[in-house]
Each structure stands twice: as structure tokens, then as C-alpha cells.
């Protein structure tokens, strides 16, 4: 079956091929009695490269479940991509903050703290036993 144009465009934007996704129609579970036991209206999608799975049986219609499952899969893939981009940005920012020059005030405070620590340690020593 062909995918709706809005799903195809989302997949194209993500750089995901339809061949990377395995689509199965399986029998549902849960309440519904004889109808749910006889029809394969549940849609199960697996994106093989990432292992992301989506299973949808919200509606009685296989077509409605299929559309919803594809939308959920696109959403999960988009979320994963955004998270990866955010982690890369944070790593870049961390490196930038580590390698930047210290301000003049920071340098002064750092030297004062070192002098204070030196005085504190300088007072340590052996106790004279007289």
C-alpha cells in the first residue's frame, strides 16, 4: 500500500527509506471479543536501523491504525534526531566554554584564593614539644 503524501514527505525530510521499515498487520489483543480475535487490524512498524518499534490498535479500522502508526513512527524518529542534534550542540558549547580565556576578574579571584589557601597551609606544621 502506498503511504500518504504527508508521511512520505516527513520520511524524506528525515532521510529514512520505506525499505528500512518493516510493516506487519497482526491480530489485536485485549477487550473486543470475537471481532478483535478474527481481524488483523493492529499495525506493527519496526525501523530496522534504530530498532524503534510502534504498535497501534487504537481504532477498529486497519487503515486508521496504519496512518496513526506511521505518524507515531515519524514523531519518534524526529525526536531521536532532535535529541542527537541537541547533544552535539551541548558538546560543542562545553568545549567552547572550557577553552575560552578567563576574564581579568576571574584571574584576580583565582590568585587571591591561591594566596589564601597557601597561608592556611603555611600555618600547618609540626607542633613543638617543649
N, C-alpha and C positions, 0 to 999 in steps of 0.2 A: 504494500500500500504506500502511496505517496504521502509525504509529510506536508502539512500546511505551510504556506509560504513564510509566515512569521517564525515558525520553528526552524525552517531551512536557513533563513537569514541569521537567526541567533547562533545556529551551529557554525555557519560560515564565519561570523564575526569571532567566534571562539577558536576557529581553526580546527574544528572537530569534523571528522568524516563520518557519514552514516554507517560506513562499513566497520567502524570501530565500536559500534553499539550493537549489542545483541538484544533482540526483542522477542519475548515469548508471551504467549497467551495461555494462562493456566486457570484451573478451576479455583474459585474463591473458597474462603473458609469463614466460619462464624455464622451468625443468625441469617436466616433467609430460606431455610428448609430445602425442599426439593429443587426449587429454581436455581439456587446457588450451587447445588451439587451437580446439576446437569449442564450448565453453561460455563464456557471458558471466558468469562468477562474480565478477569483480573489481568492486568498488563504488568509485565516484569521487564525492566530495562537494565542492562549492565554495560557500563562503559569499560571495556577491557583494559585499556592502558592505565587507568587510575583505579579501577576496581569499585567505582561508585555504583551503587545499586538503588533502583527506585521501583517500588511495588505499589500499584494503585488499584483499589477496588471500591472506591468511594461511590460510584454510580452503578446502576444496573446495566448500563449500555457499555459495550466494549469500546465503541468509538469515543465516547466521552472520557472513559478511563484512559484510553490511549493518549488523547490530547492532553489531559492533566498530567500523565506520567512524563510525557516529553517536556512539558513546561517545567515540571519539578526537576528533571534531569538538567535542563539548561540552567536553571537557577542554581543548582548545586555546583555545576561546573564554573559558572560565573563567580560564585562566592569563593571557590577554591582559587581561581585566578586572581581575584582581588586580594585575597589573603597573601598569596605569594608575592604580589607586587608591593604590598604594604610591608612585608618582612624585608624585602630588598631595599626599600626606601629607608626603613629604620636602621638597617645595617650601614647604609651609606651615611646617614646622619650621625650615627655613633662614631664612625671613622672620622668624619669631618670635625666633630666636637673634640675628639681625642687629639687630633693633630694641629688644632688651631693654637695660636700664640696666646699666652696668658696676658691679661691686662696688667698695667702698671700697679694698680691697687692690689691685685691678686698676688703679685710678686712681693710687694711690701709686706702683706699679711703673712705670706708663707715664710719670709725671712724672720719676721718677728716671732712667729710660732716656733721656728727652729731655735732662735736665741733663748726663748723662754724654756723650751724643753732642755736645752743644753745647761741652763742654770739649775734646773730641777735635778738633772742627773749629776751635775757637778757637786751638789751638796751631799750626794751619797758617798760612802766610803767606809773605811774601817773605823770601828769605834775604838778609841784609845782606852786601854785598860790600865789605869794608873793606880 
